[in-house]
Amino acid sequence: MRRMWTRTRLTLRARLRAAGGADTGMTTSEYAVGTIAACAFAAVLYKVVTSGPVMGALQSLIGKALDAQF
């Protein structure tokens, strides 16, 4: 039983190495698409956080936190 487990584990490791070795990193185009997506997400998040209702809620939350009695 132990030999079978060891052989299975070694086979699995070999297959994972072979699969990962063929394509281990991102290409330049993948970095570019990832960067554009991150910038778009940041722009949307900025618009949401600076909107009136969210800004009011954040100011209220910070005001309550600063006025808390200990």
MDTraj code that builds the backbone (N, CA, C; nanometers):
import mdtraj as md
import numpy as np

residues = "MET ARG ARG MET TRP THR ARG THR ARG LEU THR LEU ARG ALA ARG LEU ARG ALA ALA GLY GLY ALA ASP THR GLY MET THR THR SER GLU TYR ALA VAL GLY THR ILE ALA ALA CYS ALA PHE ALA ALA VAL LEU TYR LYS VAL VAL THR SER GLY PRO VAL MET GLY ALA LEU GLN SER LEU ILE GLY LYS ALA LEU ASP ALA GLN PHE".split()
xyz = np.array([
    [0.0829, -0.1186, 0.0000],
    [0.0000, 0.0000, 0.0000],
    [0.0877, 0.1255, 0.0000],
    [0.1929, 0.1239, 0.0780],
    [0.2802, 0.2402, 0.0861],
    [0.3524, 0.2643, -0.0461],
    [0.3948, 0.1572, -0.1130],
    [0.4617, 0.1717, -0.2426],
    [0.3668, 0.2326, -0.3457],
    [0.2417, 0.1858, -0.3420],
    [0.1439, 0.2380, -0.4369],
    [0.1217, 0.3877, -0.4131],
    [0.1119, 0.4289, -0.2886],
    [0.0933, 0.5700, -0.2555],
    [0.2137, 0.6521, -0.2998],
    [0.3340, 0.6039, -0.2754],
    [0.4551, 0.6751, -0.3155],
    [0.4622, 0.6879, -0.4667],
    [0.4329, 0.5795, -0.5378],
    [0.4364, 0.5825, -0.6836],
    [0.3314, 0.6792, -0.7382],
    [0.2141, 0.6793, -0.6816],
    [0.1078, 0.7697, -0.7252],
    [0.1470, 0.9147, -0.7003],
    [0.2028, 0.9399, -0.5850],
    [0.2452, 1.0757, -0.5509],
    [0.3549, 1.1246, -0.6451],
    [0.4525, 1.0407, -0.6751],
    [0.5607, 1.0786, -0.7649],
    [0.5097, 1.1005, -0.9075],
    [0.4170, 1.0171, -0.9502],
    [0.3589, 1.0336, -1.0837],
    [0.2825, 1.1650, -1.0925],
    [0.2069, 1.1961, -0.9890],
    [0.1304, 1.3202, -0.9869],
    [0.2235, 1.4408, -0.9892],
    [0.3302, 1.4366, -0.9117],
    [0.4273, 1.5462, -0.9122],
    [0.4890, 1.5652, -1.0492],
    [0.5252, 1.4559, -1.1136],
    [0.5859, 1.4632, -1.2469],
    [0.4887, 1.5251, -1.3468],
    [0.3637, 1.4873, -1.3400],
    [0.2640, 1.5428, -1.4320],
    [0.2401, 1.6911, -1.4064],
    [0.2380, 1.7293, -1.2795],
    [0.2190, 1.8704, -1.2480],
    [0.3376, 1.9536, -1.2941],
    [0.4580, 1.9024, -1.2790],
    [0.5762, 1.9743, -1.3274],
    [0.5732, 1.9882, -1.4784],
    [0.5356, 1.8825, -1.5465],
    [0.5315, 1.8861, -1.6930],
    [0.4259, 1.9854, -1.7406],
    [0.3135, 1.9889, -1.6760],
    [0.2067, 2.0807, -1.7160],
    [0.2445, 2.2247, -1.6839],
    [0.3074, 2.2470, -1.5701],
    [0.3450, 2.3824, -1.5304],
    [0.4666, 2.4339, -1.6036],
    [0.5518, 2.3474, -1.6489],
    [0.6732, 2.3899, -1.7159],
    [0.6485, 2.4432, -1.8554],
    [0.5384, 2.4032, -1.9183],
    [0.5106, 2.4467, -2.0542],
    [0.4704, 2.5940, -2.0588],
    [0.4017, 2.6422, -1.9569],
    [0.3529, 2.7799, -1.9574],
    [0.3587, 2.8321, -1.8142],
    [0.4749, 2.8770, -1.7726],
    [0.4917, 2.9138, -1.6325],
    [0.4667, 3.0598, -1.6033],
    [0.4730, 3.1470, -1.7041],
    [0.4578, 3.2891, -1.6749],
    [0.3622, 3.3568, -1.7705],
    [0.3323, 3.4826, -1.7392],
    [0.2450, 3.5585, -1.8273],
    [0.3281, 3.6254, -1.9359],
    [0.2672, 3.6416, -2.0508],
    [0.3334, 3.7122, -2.1594],
    [0.3085, 3.8615, -2.1444],
    [0.3743, 3.9396, -2.2263],
    [0.3593, 4.0847, -2.2190],
    [0.2160, 4.1268, -2.2447],
    [0.1503, 4.0628, -2.3388],
    [0.0107, 4.0994, -2.3677],
    [-0.0801, 4.0684, -2.2493],
    [-0.0526, 3.9601, -2.1782],
    [-0.1329, 3.9276, -2.0598],
    [-0.1101, 4.0304, -1.9491],
    [0.0140, 4.0775, -1.9345],
    [0.0404, 4.1838, -1.8376],
    [-0.0338, 4.3106, -1.8771],
    [-0.0356, 4.3422, -2.0071],
    [-0.1033, 4.4634, -2.0541],
    [-0.2528, 4.4554, -2.0266],
    [-0.3143, 4.3436, -2.0566],
    [-0.4577, 4.3275, -2.0319],
    [-0.4863, 4.3335, -1.8822],
    [-0.4023, 4.2711, -1.8013],
    [-0.4205, 4.2761, -1.6561],
    [-0.4070, 4.4168, -1.6010],
    [-0.3120, 4.4935, -1.6542],
    [-0.2927, 4.6312, -1.6101],
    [-0.4117, 4.7179, -1.6478],
    [-0.4614, 4.7005, -1.7700],
    [-0.5784, 4.7778, -1.8137],
    [-0.7003, 4.7432, -1.7286],
    [-0.7190, 4.6162, -1.6996],
    [-0.8321, 4.5751, -1.6161],
    [-0.8201, 4.6336, -1.4755],
    [-0.7001, 4.6337, -1.4198],
    [-0.6795, 4.6902, -1.2854],
    [-0.7071, 4.8398, -1.2847],
    [-0.6645, 4.9096, -1.3889],
    [-0.6897, 5.0538, -1.3973],
    [-0.8393, 5.0825, -1.4113],
    [-0.9081, 5.0029, -1.4912],
    [-1.0527, 5.0210, -1.5072],
    [-1.1249, 4.9968, -1.3754],
    [-1.0845, 4.8936, -1.3035],
    [-1.1456, 4.8652, -1.1737],
    [-1.1184, 4.9792, -1.0758],
    [-0.9968, 5.0334, -1.0775],
    [-0.9633, 5.1447, -0.9887],
    [-1.0469, 5.2676, -1.0217],
    [-1.0698, 5.2932, -1.1506],
    [-1.1508, 5.4085, -1.1902],
    [-1.2952, 5.3926, -1.1432],
    [-1.3504, 5.2741, -1.1592],
    [-1.4880, 5.2493, -1.1137],
    [-1.4962, 5.2620, -0.9625],
    [-1.4002, 5.2066, -0.8918],
    [-1.3995, 5.2156, -0.7462],
    [-1.3876, 5.3600, -0.7003],
    [-1.3049, 5.4390, -0.7669],
    [-1.2895, 5.5808, -0.7329],
    [-1.4219, 5.6549, -0.7506],
    [-1.4909, 5.6268, -0.8615],
    [-1.6196, 5.6925, -0.8863],
    [-1.7227, 5.6551, -0.7793],
    [-1.7230, 5.5299, -0.7389],
    [-1.8184, 5.4852, -0.6371],
    [-1.7887, 5.5514, -0.5031],
    [-1.6611, 5.5526, -0.4646],
    [-1.6243, 5.6064, -0.3333],
    [-1.6449, 5.7574, -0.3267],
    [-1.6268, 5.8273, -0.4388],
    [-1.6429, 5.9729, -0.4368],
    [-1.7849, 6.0168, -0.4701],
    [-1.8774, 5.9228, -0.4867],
    [-2.0169, 5.9608, -0.5117],
    [-2.0782, 6.0178, -0.3835],
    [-2.1834, 6.0941, -0.3994],
    [-2.2461, 6.1626, -0.2860],
    [-2.2896, 6.0718, -0.1727],
    [-2.3711, 5.9695, -0.1998],
    [-2.4193, 5.8841, -0.0903],
    [-2.3072, 5.8100, -0.0164],
    [-2.2110, 5.7601, -0.0918],
    [-2.1005, 5.6860, -0.0284],
    [-2.0126, 5.7819, 0.0513],
    [-1.9870, 5.8996, -0.0051],
    [-1.9051, 5.9988, 0.0658],
    [-1.9727, 6.0391, 0.1970],
    [-2.1043, 6.0609, 0.1930],
    [-2.1777, 6.0960, 0.3154],
    [-2.1724, 5.9842, 0.4185],
    [-2.1878, 5.8602, 0.3719],
    [-2.1829, 5.7468, 0.4646],
    [-2.0447, 5.7340, 0.5278],
    [-1.9404, 5.7528, 0.4474],
    [-1.8038, 5.7442, 0.5020],
    [-1.7770, 5.8555, 0.6020],
    [-1.8212, 5.9770, 0.5699],
    [-1.8017, 6.0884, 0.6628],
    [-1.8781, 6.0644, 0.7930],
    [-1.9975, 6.0109, 0.7822],
    [-2.0765, 5.9803, 0.9016],
    [-2.0076, 5.8738, 0.9863],
    [-1.9574, 5.7714, 0.9204],
    [-1.8887, 5.6634, 0.9907],
    [-1.7637, 5.7140, 1.0619],
    [-1.6850, 5.7948, 0.9927],
    [-1.5628, 5.8500, 1.0537],
    [-1.5993, 5.9453, 1.1686],
    [-1.7028, 6.0257, 1.1491],
    [-1.7469, 6.1172, 1.2561],
    [-1.7907, 6.0418, 1.3811],
    [-1.8654, 5.9341, 1.3620],
    [-1.9086, 5.8531, 1.4766],
    [-1.7902, 5.7883, 1.5463],
    [-1.6929, 5.7449, 1.4677],
    [-1.5742, 5.6796, 1.5262],
    [-1.4925, 5.7792, 1.6079],
    [-1.4826, 5.9027, 1.5583],
    [-1.4038, 6.0033, 1.6309],
    [-1.4772, 6.0559, 1.7537],
    [-1.6089, 6.0525, 1.7513],
    [-1.6880, 6.1015, 1.8651],
    [-1.7218, 5.9924, 1.9653],
    [-1.6668, 5.8739, 1.9483],
    [-1.6995, 5.7621, 2.0377],
    [-1.6511, 5.7918, 2.1785],
    [-1.7327, 5.7543, 2.2745],
    [-1.6980, 5.7744, 2.4150],
    [-1.6344, 5.6457, 2.4692],
    [-1.5247, 5.6600, 2.5381],
    [-1.4564, 5.5440, 2.5944],
    [-1.4761, 5.5367, 2.7427],
])
top = md.Topology()
chain = top.add_chain()
for i, resn in enumerate(residues, 1):
    res = top.add_residue(resn, chain, resSeq=i)
    for name in ("N", "CA", "C"):
        top.add_atom(name, md.element.get_by_symbol(name[0]), res)
traj = md.Trajectory(xyz[None], top)
